[in-house]
Amino acid sequence: MKKFKSGFVTLIGRPNVGKSTLMNRLIGQKIAITSNKPQTTRNRIQTVYTGEEGQIIFLDTPGIHKAKNKLGEYMVSVAERTLKEVDVILWLVEPTTFIGAGERHIAEQLKNVDTPVVLVINKIDTVSKAEILTFISTYKDLLDFDDIVPVSALKGENTEDLMKTIFSHLEEGPCYYDEDTITDQPERQIVAEMIREKALRNLSEEVPHGIAVGIDRMRERRGSDIIDIDATIVCERNSHKGIIIGKQGSMLKKIGSDARRDIENLLDCKVNLKLWVKVKKDWRDSDFLMKNFGYDSKELEQ
C-alpha cells in the first residue's frame, strides 16, 4: 500500500507573479482572489488539497515587498515568518533573464531557511519553449534550488508535474483536515475578499490599495434558499468614494453584480447583495481598523 504523505507548502514571490492563480489551479477551486494589481492577497490564506497520494495544505502569502505603511509591514511579516513554518517552499517567479532587487531580496531570505525550495517559473504560456532553458540557467546562479518546475498557472500546463514534485519532498503524515475541506477561511471572509476582487478589477489604479471590505450582515432568509448579504467598501478619501460609486451608482452596481455571481457559486444558492461605501481616512495605518477588516495585529508584533 502506498504511503499517505502530508505537509504544509507555502507559495511566495513578489506581488503579482500569479501565486493565487496557481493555488486555485492546484486545489481545483477558486478561493484566493486574483487581479492584475499587485498586493491583492493581504492575509495568509490556507487551502487544502486531498488526493490518494496524500494531503497538501497550501499557504498563499502576501507578496514580499518593501513596506510603506502598517498594512504593508503586516503583509511582509506574515510572508517571511511562514518560510520557517512549512515543509516545502514554492518560489514563484516570472519567465525573465533579468533578476531585480525584489527577487534578490527574496533569495537572501531563502538562504537562511533549511526548508526545501522549489523554484516555479510561471507564465510559460507567454514565452517559447527554447527561452525557458535560458530562464532556468539565469535563476540557477541565484540559489541552490531543490527543484525547478516551469508552469502556466493560467493554462494549467505542467501543474501535475509540480504536484508530483511537491509530494516528493513531503514525509509520510496524517490527514490534517477532512477530505472535503478546501479551506480554513470563514465564509464571511471569502465573501468579503470576492467583493474586494471585483472592486480591484473594475476600479482605476489609484483607488484599489486603499480599500477594504467588511461584511455587516450575512443571513439566510427564513423558508427560502436566499442569503442576504450587506457589505461595506471602505476607502481612504472622499474622491475615491465618488469613483467607487460611479455615475448614478453604475460602478457600485457593476462591482455588486460581478461579485454576486462568484458568491452564488461559492455558497451554491441565490444571493441578495447590498453594498455601501464609507470613507475612513488612513485605515491602513490603524491597528484597530485593520483588525476590523480581518488583519490580525498580533501578526505585526511577533
C-alpha positions as CSV (number, residue, x, y, z in Angstrom):
1,M,0.0,0.0,0.0
2,K,1.3,3.5,-0.9
3,K,2.3,5.7,1.9
4,F,0.0,8.7,2.7
5,K,2.1,11.9,2.7
6,S,1.1,15.2,4.1
7,G,2.6,18.6,4.8
8,F,2.4,22.4,4.6
9,V,3.5,24.2,1.5
10,T,3.8,28.0,1.1
11,L,3.7,30.0,-2.1
12,I,6.0,33.0,-2.1
13,G,7.1,35.6,-4.6
14,R,6.9,39.2,-5.5
15,P,3.5,40.8,-5.8
16,N,1.6,39.9,-9.0
17,V,3.5,36.8,-10.1
18,G,0.4,34.5,-10.0
19,K,0.5,32.9,-6.6
20,S,-3.2,32.9,-6.0
21,T,-4.0,31.8,-9.6
22,L,-1.6,28.8,-9.1
23,M,-3.0,27.9,-5.7
24,N,-6.6,28.0,-7.1
25,R,-5.4,25.8,-10.0
26,L,-3.7,23.2,-7.8
27,I,-6.7,22.7,-5.5
28,G,-9.2,22.9,-8.3
29,Q,-11.4,25.6,-6.9
30,K,-11.3,29.4,-6.6
31,I,-10.6,30.5,-3.0
32,A,-7.9,33.2,-3.3
33,I,-8.8,36.3,-5.2
34,T,-6.8,37.3,-8.3
35,S,-6.4,40.5,-10.2
36,N,-3.7,42.1,-12.3
37,K,-3.0,44.6,-9.5
38,P,-0.2,43.9,-7.0
39,Q,-0.8,43.2,-3.3
40,T,-4.2,41.5,-4.0
41,T,-3.6,39.0,-1.2
42,R,-3.4,40.5,2.2
43,N,-3.8,37.6,4.6
44,R,-2.3,34.2,4.7
45,I,-4.9,32.0,3.0
46,Q,-4.9,28.3,3.9
47,T,-6.3,25.9,1.3
48,V,-6.3,22.1,1.3
49,Y,-5.7,19.6,-1.5
50,T,-6.5,15.9,-0.6
51,G,-5.9,13.1,-3.1
52,E,-4.9,9.4,-3.0
53,E,-1.3,10.2,-2.5
54,G,-1.8,12.5,0.4
55,Q,-2.8,15.9,1.6
56,I,-1.2,19.3,1.0
57,I,-2.1,22.4,3.0
58,F,-1.2,25.4,0.9
59,L,-0.5,28.8,2.4
60,D,-0.8,31.6,-0.1
61,T,1.0,34.5,1.4
62,P,1.1,38.3,0.6
63,G,3.9,39.2,-1.8
64,I,7.2,40.1,-0.2
65,H,7.9,43.8,-0.9
66,K,9.2,46.9,0.7
67,A,6.6,48.0,3.3
68,K,5.2,51.6,3.1
69,N,2.7,51.5,6.0
70,K,1.4,49.3,8.8
71,L,-0.6,47.1,6.4
72,G,2.5,46.7,4.3
73,E,4.6,45.7,7.3
74,Y,1.9,43.2,8.4
75,M,1.9,41.7,4.9
76,V,5.6,41.3,4.7
77,S,6.0,39.9,8.3
78,V,3.3,37.2,7.5
79,A,5.1,36.2,4.4
80,E,8.6,36.0,5.8
81,R,7.6,34.1,9.0
82,T,5.8,31.5,7.0
83,L,9.1,30.3,5.5
84,K,10.2,28.7,8.7
85,E,6.8,27.1,9.5
86,V,6.3,24.9,6.4
87,D,7.6,21.7,4.8
88,V,8.2,23.0,1.3
89,I,8.6,26.5,-0.2
90,L,7.3,27.2,-3.7
91,W,9.0,30.4,-5.0
92,L,7.1,31.7,-7.9
93,V,8.9,33.9,-10.5
94,E,8.2,35.3,-13.9
95,P,10.0,34.0,-17.1
96,T,12.8,36.5,-17.4
97,T,16.6,36.8,-17.6
98,F,16.5,40.0,-15.6
99,I,16.7,39.5,-11.8
100,G,15.7,42.7,-10.0
101,A,16.2,43.9,-6.4
102,G,12.8,42.4,-5.3
103,E,13.9,38.9,-6.4
104,R,17.3,39.2,-4.9
105,H,15.7,40.3,-1.5
106,I,13.7,37.0,-1.6
107,A,16.7,34.9,-2.5
108,E,18.5,36.4,0.6
109,Q,15.6,35.4,2.8
110,L,15.7,31.9,1.4
111,K,19.4,31.4,2.2
112,N,18.5,31.5,5.9
113,V,16.0,28.6,5.8
114,D,16.5,24.8,5.8
115,T,13.2,24.1,4.1
116,P,13.3,22.6,0.6
117,V,12.8,25.3,-2.0
118,V,11.2,24.6,-5.4
119,L,11.6,27.4,-8.0
120,V,8.4,27.6,-10.0
121,I,8.8,29.7,-13.3
122,N,5.2,30.8,-14.0
123,K,3.6,32.2,-17.2
124,I,5.4,29.9,-19.6
125,D,2.4,30.2,-21.9
126,T,3.8,33.7,-22.8
127,V,7.2,32.5,-24.0
128,S,8.8,30.0,-26.4
129,K,10.0,26.5,-25.1
130,A,13.6,27.4,-26.1
131,E,13.6,30.5,-23.9
132,I,12.6,28.6,-20.8
133,L,16.0,27.0,-20.6
134,T,17.7,30.4,-20.5
135,F,15.4,31.5,-17.7
136,I,16.3,28.3,-15.7
137,S,20.0,28.9,-16.0
138,T,19.6,32.5,-15.0
139,Y,17.9,31.6,-11.8
140,K,20.2,28.6,-11.1
141,D,23.0,31.0,-10.3
142,L,20.9,32.8,-7.6
143,L,20.3,29.9,-5.2
144,D,20.8,26.1,-4.9
145,F,17.2,25.0,-5.6
146,D,15.9,21.5,-4.7
147,D,13.9,21.5,-7.9
148,I,12.9,23.9,-10.8
149,V,9.5,23.4,-12.4
150,P,8.2,25.7,-15.2
151,V,4.4,26.0,-15.3
152,S,1.5,28.1,-16.6
153,A,-1.0,28.6,-13.7
154,L,-3.4,30.2,-16.1
155,K,-3.5,27.4,-18.6
156,G,-2.7,24.5,-16.2
157,E,0.4,23.5,-18.1
158,N,2.8,21.3,-16.1
159,T,0.9,21.7,-12.8
160,E,0.6,17.9,-12.4
161,D,4.4,17.7,-12.5
162,L,4.5,20.3,-9.9
163,M,2.2,18.3,-7.6
164,K,4.4,15.2,-8.0
165,T,7.5,17.4,-7.1
166,I,5.8,18.7,-4.0
167,F,4.8,15.2,-2.8
168,S,8.4,14.0,-3.4
169,H,9.6,16.4,-0.7
170,L,6.8,15.5,1.8
171,E,7.1,12.9,4.6
172,E,4.5,10.3,5.5
173,G,1.9,12.0,7.7
174,P,-1.7,12.3,8.9
175,C,-4.7,13.7,7.2
176,Y,-4.9,17.1,9.0
177,Y,-8.3,18.0,7.5
178,D,-11.4,16.1,6.4
179,E,-11.3,15.0,2.8
180,D,-14.0,17.5,1.7
181,T,-12.3,20.6,3.4
182,I,-10.8,23.0,0.9
183,T,-10.1,26.0,3.1
184,D,-9.9,27.1,6.7
185,Q,-11.2,30.6,5.7
186,P,-14.6,31.6,7.3
187,E,-17.3,32.1,4.6
188,R,-17.7,35.7,5.5
189,Q,-14.0,36.4,4.9
190,I,-14.1,34.7,1.4
191,V,-17.2,36.7,0.5
192,A,-15.5,40.0,1.6
193,E,-12.5,39.0,-0.5
194,M,-14.6,38.3,-3.5
195,I,-16.2,41.7,-3.3
196,R,-12.7,43.3,-3.0
197,E,-11.5,41.3,-6.0
198,K,-14.3,42.8,-8.2
199,A,-13.5,46.2,-6.9
200,L,-9.8,45.7,-7.7
201,R,-10.7,44.6,-11.2
202,N,-13.1,47.4,-12.0
203,L,-11.5,50.4,-10.4
204,S,-8.8,52.7,-11.6
205,E,-5.2,52.4,-10.4
206,E,-5.1,54.9,-7.6
207,V,-8.2,53.5,-5.6
208,P,-7.7,49.7,-5.0
209,H,-4.8,49.7,-2.5
210,G,-6.8,51.9,-0.2
211,I,-9.9,49.8,0.0
212,A,-11.1,47.1,2.4
213,V,-14.4,45.3,2.6
214,G,-16.4,44.5,5.8
215,I,-19.4,42.2,5.9
216,D,-22.1,43.8,8.0
217,R,-24.7,41.1,7.8
218,M,-24.9,37.7,6.2
219,R,-28.2,35.8,6.9
220,E,-30.3,33.1,5.3
221,R,-33.9,34.1,4.7
222,R,-36.4,32.1,6.6
223,G,-38.1,29.5,4.5
224,S,-36.1,30.1,1.3
225,D,-32.6,29.4,-0.1
226,I,-31.7,33.1,-0.5
227,I,-28.9,34.6,1.6
228,D,-29.0,38.4,2.3
229,I,-25.6,40.0,2.5
230,D,-24.9,43.6,3.4
231,A,-21.3,44.7,2.9
232,T,-19.4,48.0,3.2
233,I,-16.5,49.0,0.9
234,V,-14.2,51.3,2.9
235,C,-11.9,53.7,1.2
236,E,-9.5,56.4,2.3
237,R,-10.7,59.6,0.5
238,N,-14.0,61.3,-0.4
239,S,-12.8,61.5,-4.0
240,H,-12.3,57.7,-4.0
241,K,-15.9,57.2,-2.7
242,G,-17.2,59.0,-5.8
243,I,-15.2,56.8,-8.1
244,I,-16.3,53.6,-6.4
245,I,-20.0,54.6,-6.6
246,G,-19.6,55.8,-10.2
247,K,-22.1,57.9,-12.3
248,Q,-25.6,57.2,-10.9
249,G,-24.2,54.3,-8.9
250,S,-23.1,52.4,-12.1
251,M,-19.7,51.3,-10.8
252,L,-21.0,50.0,-7.5
253,K,-23.7,48.1,-9.4
254,K,-21.1,46.5,-11.6
255,I,-18.9,45.5,-8.6
256,G,-22.0,44.1,-6.9
257,S,-23.3,42.1,-9.8
258,D,-19.8,40.7,-10.7
259,A,-19.3,39.7,-7.0
260,R,-22.7,38.2,-6.6
261,R,-22.1,35.6,-9.4
262,D,-18.9,34.3,-7.6
263,I,-20.6,34.3,-4.2
264,E,-23.6,32.4,-5.6
265,N,-21.2,29.8,-7.0
266,L,-19.3,29.5,-3.7
267,L,-22.5,29.3,-1.5
268,D,-24.5,27.3,-4.1
269,C,-27.6,29.4,-3.6
270,K,-29.2,32.7,-4.6
271,V,-27.7,35.8,-3.0
272,N,-29.2,39.3,-2.4
273,L,-26.1,41.6,-2.1
274,K,-26.3,45.2,-1.0
275,L,-23.2,47.4,-1.0
276,W,-22.4,50.6,0.8
277,V,-19.3,52.9,0.6
278,K,-17.7,54.6,3.6
279,V,-14.6,56.8,4.0
280,K,-12.2,56.0,6.8
281,K,-9.0,58.0,6.4
282,D,-5.7,56.2,6.9
283,W,-7.3,52.9,7.9
284,R,-4.1,51.1,6.7
285,D,-2.2,52.8,9.5
286,S,-4.7,52.0,12.2
287,D,-4.3,48.7,14.2
288,F,-7.9,48.9,15.3
289,L,-9.3,49.3,11.8
290,M,-7.0,46.7,10.3
291,K,-8.3,44.2,12.9
292,N,-11.8,45.2,12.0
293,F,-11.2,44.1,8.4
294,G,-9.7,40.8,9.4
295,Y,-6.0,41.5,9.6
296,D,-4.6,40.2,12.9
297,S,-2.5,42.9,14.7
298,K,-0.7,40.2,16.7
299,E,1.0,39.2,13.5
300,L,2.6,42.6,13.4
301,E,4.0,42.4,16.9
302,Q,5.8,39.0,16.6
